Amino acid sequence: MNIQTPAPAPTQAFPPMAPERVARFAAAVPGPVPEDGFPLDAIEALERSGLLTAPLPVDQGGCGLGLVPGTMRELLDTLRAAGRIDLAVGRLYEGHCNALQLIHHFGTPEQWTAAAHDAAAGHMFAVWNTQGGRGVDLSDRDGRPVLDGEKTFCSGAGDITRPLITVSAAGQQPRMCLIRAEELPMGFDLTAWKPLGMVASSSGAIRIDDMTIEPADLIGQPGDYHLQPWFSGGAVRFAAVHLGGAEALLDEVVEHLTSRGRDGDPYQVARVGTMAVAVESGRAWLARAAEAADAVFGHGDPAPDAAAEAVHVANMTRTAIERICLDVLEDAVRGIGVAGLLKPHPLERRGGDLTTYLRQPAPDATLAAVGKHVLATRGQRSSGAGA
């Protein structure tokens, strides 16, 4: 009897997962990028590795990072890995992920489809929110939106092709607007960008003069950009990049000590232990933040309690990781000494980058928000217990 063996079912091809994409990128960009301008080679490596499309859904060639519930941990691990390689590149990649998340949540299906197509074509996105002077005004001329004004601290100014900027019409809250930078006239000024660190992020100023755009370029409604939990809750993304920078400092200390035969010094051994505990604590914070974020990000209308918890945990995570990074930076300088503060030692570059990048807006207000949340929620539980 001749039994026919059935043909094997065709294997479905799935896009590479995020860790595989990170490994590809790390192989192409093993360490800090040059400080002679925008890191174009590294951004091209992000595209080739598949990281530019990683925030897209799987059916669009991505991993759904930050868009699908259950993917926040993988997103934060990816951002942490990018920061460990180079903080400026990590900063640019975080802005790319942020912009795509905002368009996915607040944009129309047509706007998201166009953005996903652009990301797949190699366009890098960013979020430019910091006001320069009066900011960017939004007006109307014959039914067409018109932009005029300026922004500052725009990472990738002059090279990012899909910046998402905030604009304001008279009497309205800010609104998001997606710019096709290679098609529209914009002025860029990097002359004032002479920072201690993060030079390669090319965070300059932009100028828009009476520029007409399409109505479809406006994303969401006025006030959407500052809605919670997406506004404050998104801080966990840059905190993940920060922690990657701290991990790189630990790497540099270990390499310095072992290469010089000082890895047996008991004081240095203890210092490395202290740094390792701090870094691992940061990873635990990111894991907790991812858990809270997964309850709201990727959900159309999250429950109020879950949204408040996500913001609270994000505020704590951001604050805790800032402290961790500062402590690790101090230990790194103590462990290596003045040699680490001199070019071309890697600590000089990485330490300057981390010191600069840690300066995020409103750290005091963030810590105060943590305290207010604790007082309010614990006060409610105390009142309930006594009833």
C-alpha positions as a printed NumPy array, in Angstrom:
array([[  0.   ,   0.   ,   0.   ],
       [  1.387,   3.354,  -1.035],
       [  0.516,   5.989,   1.538],
       [  0.987,   9.526,   0.331],
       [  2.748,  11.769,   2.811],
       [  0.866,  15.048,   3.013],
       [  2.815,  18.112,   1.956],
       [  3.931,  20.202,   4.908],
       [  1.838,  23.255,   5.611],
       [  3.483,  26.481,   4.47 ],
       [  5.388,  28.162,   7.264],
       [  4.166,  31.642,   8.092],
       [  6.981,  34.163,   8.063],
       [  6.922,  36.386,  11.116],
       [  8.948,  39.607,  11.365],
       [ 12.053,  39.426,  13.588],
       [ 11.357,  40.065,  17.262],
       [ 12.802,  43.075,  19.071],
       [ 15.812,  41.323,  20.699],
       [ 16.956,  40.091,  17.287],
       [ 16.677,  43.609,  15.885],
       [ 18.621,  45.015,  18.84 ],
       [ 21.367,  42.439,  18.267],
       [ 21.636,  43.461,  14.62 ],
       [ 21.918,  47.108,  15.59 ],
       [ 24.499,  46.427,  18.303],
       [ 26.623,  44.524,  15.804],
       [ 26.565,  47.503,  13.436],
       [ 27.007,  50.198,  16.111],
       [ 28.998,  48.646,  18.968],
       [ 29.7  ,  51.872,  20.845],
       [ 29.332,  55.652,  21.028],
       [ 28.872,  57.45 ,  17.713],
       [ 31.093,  60.325,  16.539],
       [ 30.312,  63.801,  17.836],
       [ 30.755,  65.519,  14.491],
       [ 27.079,  65.971,  13.686],
       [ 23.88 ,  64.004,  13.289],
       [ 24.648,  60.245,  13.598],
       [ 23.432,  59.353,  10.119],
       [ 25.301,  56.03 ,   9.982],
       [ 23.698,  54.9  ,  13.252],
       [ 20.227,  55.946,  12.087],
       [ 20.734,  53.975,   8.876],
       [ 21.728,  51.02 ,  11.064],
       [ 18.473,  51.44 ,  12.999],
       [ 16.627,  51.117,   9.705],
       [ 18.621,  48.117,   8.472],
       [ 18.214,  46.308,  11.8  ],
       [ 14.45 ,  46.754,  11.713],
       [ 14.273,  48.951,  14.816],
       [ 12.65 ,  51.862,  12.965],
       [  9.67 ,  49.617,  12.238],
       [  9.677,  47.783,  15.599],
       [  6.91 ,  50.064,  17.003],
       [  4.592,  49.045,  14.137],
       [  2.114,  46.156,  14.528],
       [  3.276,  42.705,  13.464],
       [  1.053,  42.753,  10.355],
       [  2.922,  45.886,   9.25 ],
       [  6.364,  44.378,   9.772],
       [  6.922,  45.471,  13.367],
       [  6.761,  44.089,  16.899],
       [  3.915,  46.267,  18.18 ],
       [  6.201,  47.816,  20.803],
       [  4.15 ,  50.118,  23.009],
       [  1.058,  49.788,  20.832],
       [ -0.15 ,  46.328,  21.827],
       [ -0.888,  45.489,  25.485],
       [  1.876,  43.317,  26.892],
       [  4.678,  44.885,  24.828],
       [  5.81 ,  47.705,  27.131],
       [  8.492,  45.621,  28.832],
       [  9.989,  44.751,  25.464],
       [  9.82 ,  48.401,  24.381],
       [ 11.601,  49.571,  27.526],
       [ 14.236,  46.847,  27.205],
       [ 14.82 ,  47.912,  23.591],
       [ 15.219,  51.565,  24.578],
       [ 17.527,  50.593,  27.431],
       [ 19.682,  48.615,  25.006],
       [ 19.855,  51.578,  22.639],
       [ 20.928,  53.878,  25.463],
       [ 23.598,  51.426,  26.531],
       [ 25.122,  51.664,  23.051],
       [ 24.847,  55.441,  22.718],
       [ 22.648,  57.892,  24.616],
       [ 22.248,  60.359,  21.746],
       [ 21.039,  57.608,  19.423],
       [ 18.826,  56.282,  22.227],
       [ 17.324,  59.748,  22.638],
       [ 16.557,  59.99 ,  18.926],
       [ 15.049,  56.507,  18.879],
       [ 12.899,  57.244,  21.923],
       [ 11.455,  60.276,  20.112],
       [ 10.711,  58.083,  17.097],
       [  8.798,  55.594,  19.264],
       [  6.98 ,  58.386,  21.093],
       [  5.768,  60.033,  17.896],
       [  4.487,  56.759,  16.436],
       [  2.648,  55.945,  19.672],
       [  0.955,  59.351,  19.64 ],
       [ -0.088,  59.082,  15.987],
       [ -1.392,  55.559,  16.539],
       [ -3.5  ,  56.603,  19.528],
       [ -4.722,  60.053,  18.505],
       [ -4.579,  59.968,  14.706],
       [ -7.112,  58.666,  12.223],
       [ -6.674,  55.244,  10.589],
       [ -5.597,  57.021,   7.412],
       [ -2.988,  59.074,   9.267],
       [ -1.631,  55.964,  10.97 ],
       [ -1.422,  54.035,   7.703],
       [  0.554,  56.889,   6.148],
       [  2.882,  57.107,   9.17 ],
       [  3.489,  53.371,   9.187],
       [  4.287,  53.486,   5.468],
       [  6.773,  56.32 ,   6.066],
       [  8.466,  54.444,   8.928],
       [  8.796,  51.375,   6.714],
       [ 10.31 ,  53.589,   4.014],
       [ 13.046,  54.708,   6.411],
       [ 11.691,  58.018,   7.691],
       [ 12.566,  58.815,  11.293],
       [  9.991,  60.479,  13.51 ],
       [ 10.478,  62.804,  16.476],
       [  8.466,  64.912,  18.925],
       [  9.381,  68.598,  19.088],
       [  7.423,  70.261,  21.873],
       [  9.725,  72.769,  23.587],
       [  8.696,  76.326,  22.847],
       [ 11.173,  78.734,  21.317],
       [ 10.091,  82.314,  21.907],
       [  6.337,  82.297,  21.238],
       [  6.161,  78.742,  19.933],
       [  4.398,  77.88 ,  16.667],
       [  1.071,  79.552,  15.918],
       [ -1.692,  77.795,  13.999],
       [ -4.042,  79.94 ,  11.903],
       [ -6.407,  79.462,   8.979],
       [ -6.134,  80.878,   5.478],
       [ -8.841,  79.999,   2.976],
       [ -9.549,  76.728,   4.758],
       [ -5.877,  75.684,   4.901],
       [ -3.873,  75.529,   8.152],
       [ -0.901,  77.916,   8.334],
       [  2.044,  77.604,  10.751],
       [  4.357,  80.371,  11.904],
       [  6.826,  80.406,  14.791],
       [  9.734,  78.536,  16.314],
       [ 10.74 ,  75.611,  18.498],
       [ 13.925,  74.853,  20.378],
       [ 15.773,  71.724,  21.627],
       [ 14.55 ,  69.852,  18.555],
       [ 16.593,  66.643,  18.491],
       [ 17.695,  65.81 ,  14.964],
       [ 16.884,  69.28 ,  13.641],
       [ 17.712,  69.38 ,   9.955],
       [ 17.828,  65.587,   9.576],
       [ 14.606,  64.193,  11.052],
       [ 12.081,  63.948,   8.227],
       [  8.866,  63.327,  10.183],
       [  8.776,  65.593,  13.261],
       [  5.557,  65.745,  15.257],
       [  5.374,  69.29 ,  16.628],
       [  2.923,  71.047,  18.926],
       [  1.168,  74.123,  17.545],
       [ -1.375,  76.484,  19.09 ],
       [ -4.352,  78.33 ,  17.653],
       [ -5.641,  81.429,  19.436],
       [ -7.59 ,  80.491,  22.562],
       [ -6.979,  76.753,  22.162],
       [ -4.811,  74.122,  23.789],
       [ -1.773,  72.91 ,  21.808],
       [ -2.406,  70.502,  18.979],
       [ -0.103,  68.011,  17.291],
       [  0.989,  68.458,  13.701],
       [  3.054,  66.032,  11.593],
       [  5.524,  67.773,   9.303],
       [  7.002,  66.34 ,   6.104],
       [ 10.272,  68.141,   6.657],
       [ 11.838,  67.256,   3.309],
       [  8.883,  68.776,   1.439],
       [  8.182,  71.922,   3.465],
       [ 10.334,  75.034,   4.011],
       [ 11.8  ,  75.091,   7.528],
       [ 14.791,  76.89 ,   8.939],
       [ 17.247,  75.088,  11.223],
       [ 19.813,  76.601,  13.574],
       [ 22.325,  74.451,  15.461],
       [ 24.732,  77.249,  16.389],
       [ 23.514,  77.415,  19.988],
       [ 23.757,  73.64 ,  20.518],
       [ 27.097,  73.493,  22.345],
       [ 26.253,  71.29 ,  25.324],
       [ 28.324,  69.396,  27.86 ],
       [ 27.042,  66.15 ,  26.353],
       [ 24.536,  64.705,  23.862],
       [ 26.247,  66.607,  21.059],
       [ 25.282,  63.977,  18.494],
       [ 21.57 ,  64.46 ,  19.182],
       [ 21.82 ,  67.705,  17.156],
       [ 19.133,  69.391,  19.234],
       [ 18.799,  72.744,  17.514],
       [ 16.127,  75.348,  16.897],
       [ 13.672,  75.423,  14.027],
       [ 11.919,  78.355,  12.375],
       [  8.677,  78.128,  10.385],
       [  7.603,  81.171,   8.403],
       [  4.006,  81.351,   7.21 ],
       [  3.991,  77.698,   6.08 ],
       [  0.803,  76.233,   4.637],
       [  0.066,  72.598,   5.454],
       [ -2.764,  70.177,   4.801],
       [ -5.667,  69.659,   7.237],
       [ -4.706,  65.963,   7.35 ],
       [ -1.356,  66.958,   8.88 ],
       [ -3.094,  67.907,  12.149],
       [ -3.163,  64.971,  14.549],
       [ -5.925,  64.577,  17.128],
       [ -7.682,  67.459,  18.84 ],
       [ -6.454,  70.494,  20.79 ],
       [ -5.248,  69.347,  24.215],
       [ -4.64 ,  65.709,  23.247],
       [ -0.861,  65.989,  23.602],
       [ -1.106,  66.732,  27.325],
       [ -3.759,  64.126,  28.11 ],
       [ -2.961,  61.606,  30.826],
       [ -1.776,  58.936,  31.151],
       [  0.037,  59.304,  27.815],
       [  1.838,  62.556,  28.661],
       [  3.412,  61.758,  32.046],
       [  3.206,  57.999,  31.596],
       [  5.474,  58.217,  28.578],
       [  8.376,  59.347,  30.773],
       [  9.252,  55.704,  31.341],
       [ 10.62 ,  55.633,  27.801],
       [ 13.368,  58.187,  28.403],
       [ 14.006,  56.689,  31.853],
       [ 14.77 ,  53.395,  30.111],
       [ 17.307,  55.11 ,  27.856],
       [ 18.833,  56.794,  30.924],
       [ 19.281,  53.432,  32.622],
       [ 21.   ,  52.104,  29.523],
       [ 23.484,  54.94 ,  29.934],
       [ 24.116,  53.893,  33.535],
       [ 24.695,  50.291,  32.424],
       [ 27.285,  51.557,  29.946],
       [ 29.099,  53.342,  32.789],
       [ 29.238,  50.071,  34.725],
       [ 30.638,  48.406,  31.602],
       [ 33.347,  51.064,  31.336],
       [ 34.366,  50.701,  34.986],
       [ 34.617,  46.91 ,  34.718],
       [ 36.672,  47.172,  31.524],
       [ 38.955,  49.817,  33.026],
       [ 39.64 ,  47.843,  36.2  ],
       [ 40.17 ,  44.472,  34.53 ],
       [ 42.417,  45.857,  31.789],
       [ 44.649,  47.454,  34.422],
       [ 44.705,  44.538,  36.828],
       [ 42.797,  46.432,  39.514],
       [ 39.791,  44.122,  39.618],
       [ 41.048,  42.515,  42.835],
       [ 41.144,  45.722,  44.842],
       [ 38.552,  45.198,  47.632],
       [ 37.337,  48.788,  47.504],
       [ 36.88 ,  48.669,  43.759],
       [ 35.124,  45.3  ,  44.019],
       [ 32.684,  46.769,  46.536],
       [ 32.139,  49.815,  44.322],
       [ 31.32 ,  47.608,  41.336],
       [ 28.894,  45.696,  43.542],
       [ 27.176,  48.92 ,  44.545],
       [ 26.84 ,  49.952,  40.903],
       [ 25.468,  46.556,  39.899],
       [ 22.818,  46.672,  42.638],
       [ 21.787,  50.154,  41.511],
       [ 21.455,  49.12 ,  37.868],
       [ 19.458,  46.032,  38.775],
       [ 17.165,  48.192,  40.906],
       [ 16.544,  50.353,  37.849],
       [ 15.578,  47.29 ,  35.834],
       [ 13.081,  46.358,  38.541],
       [ 11.553,  49.842,  38.316],
       [ 11.21 ,  49.479,  34.548],
       [  9.521,  46.104,  34.975],
       [  7.012,  47.627,  37.408],
       [  6.428,  50.599,  35.099],
       [  5.837,  48.284,  32.145],
       [  3.273,  46.34 ,  34.144],
       [  1.351,  49.512,  34.989],
       [  1.653,  50.896,  31.449],
       [  0.367,  47.685,  29.885],
       [ -2.93 ,  48.277,  31.675],
       [ -3.47 ,  51.53 ,  29.747],
       [ -1.256,  51.788,  26.657],
       [ -2.838,  50.066,  23.685],
       [ -6.294,  50.369,  25.253],
       [ -8.693,  52.833,  23.679],
       [-10.154,  54.26 ,  26.882],
       [ -8.338,  52.986,  29.988],
       [-10.003,  52.798,  33.378],
       [ -9.37 ,  55.955,  35.473],
       [ -7.754,  54.04 ,  38.341],
       [ -5.406,  52.23 ,  35.95 ],
       [ -4.504,  55.504,  34.238],
       [ -3.741,  57.196,  37.557],
       [ -1.621,  54.235,  38.651],
       [  0.339,  54.261,  35.386],
       [  1.155,  57.946,  35.822],
       [  2.094,  57.457,  39.468],
       [  4.408,  54.538,  38.742],
       [  5.939,  56.403,  35.794],
       [  6.641,  59.4  ,  38.022],
       [  8.29 ,  57.175,  40.622],
       [ 10.263,  55.267,  37.996],
       [ 11.562,  58.42 ,  36.377],
       [ 12.583,  59.844,  39.759],
       [ 14.189,  56.629,  41.007],
       [ 16.169,  56.044,  37.812],
       [ 17.458,  59.613,  37.814],
       [ 18.869,  59.018,  41.306],
       [ 20.279,  55.643,  40.263],
       [ 22.032,  57.202,  37.273],
       [ 23.524,  60.006,  39.359],
       [ 24.828,  57.508,  41.92 ],
       [ 26.279,  55.222,  39.237],
       [ 27.915,  58.206,  37.543],
       [ 29.551,  59.283,  40.809],
       [ 30.804,  55.757,  41.466],
       [ 32.154,  55.494,  37.919],
       [ 34.178,  58.697,  38.314],
       [ 35.479,  57.538,  41.7  ],
       [ 36.363,  54.119,  40.331],
       [ 38.295,  55.364,  37.302],
       [ 39.555,  58.667,  38.643],
       [ 40.594,  61.754,  36.736],
       [ 41.703,  59.665,  33.751],
       [ 38.049,  59.029,  33.063],
       [ 37.376,  62.745,  32.746],
       [ 39.909,  63.214,  29.963],
       [ 39.356,  62.634,  26.262],
       [ 39.455,  60.111,  24.69 ],
       [ 38.456,  57.944,  27.665],
       [ 34.922,  56.591,  27.038],
       [ 33.793,  57.716,  30.502],
       [ 34.345,  61.351,  29.569],
       [ 31.904,  61.017,  26.68 ],
       [ 29.354,  58.763,  28.343],
       [ 29.362,  60.738,  31.592],
       [ 28.805,  64.028,  29.797],
       [ 25.984,  62.551,  27.738],
       [ 24.228,  61.132,  30.798],
       [ 24.652,  64.312,  32.84 ],
       [ 23.041,  66.328,  30.051],
       [ 20.273,  63.885,  29.169],
       [ 19.166,  63.503,  32.786],
       [ 18.029,  67.136,  32.782],
       [ 14.388,  66.498,  31.946],
       [ 11.54 ,  68.97 ,  32.556],
       [  9.893,  69.462,  35.944],
       [ 11.686,  66.931,  38.187],
       [ 10.493,  68.692,  41.343],
       [  6.87 ,  68.78 ,  40.196],
       [  7.148,  65.093,  39.313],
       [  8.331,  64.181,  42.805],
       [  5.606,  66.372,  44.325],
       [  3.017,  64.524,  42.238],
       [  4.255,  61.245,  43.732],
       [  3.765,  62.625,  47.227],
       [  0.301,  63.982,  46.442],
       [ -0.8  ,  60.636,  45.022],
       [  0.442,  58.749,  48.073],
       [ -1.197,  61.173,  50.513],
       [ -4.486,  61.058,  48.628],
       [ -4.687,  57.291,  48.153],
       [ -3.411,  56.327,  51.592],
       [ -5.651,  58.932,  53.157],
       [ -8.629,  57.35 ,  51.458],
       [ -7.653,  53.89 ,  52.688],
       [ -7.17 ,  55.204,  56.231],
       [-10.593,  56.841,  56.175],
       [-12.167,  53.629,  54.899],
       [-10.484,  51.567,  57.591],
       [-11.823,  53.789,  60.301],
       [-15.372,  53.787,  59.015]])
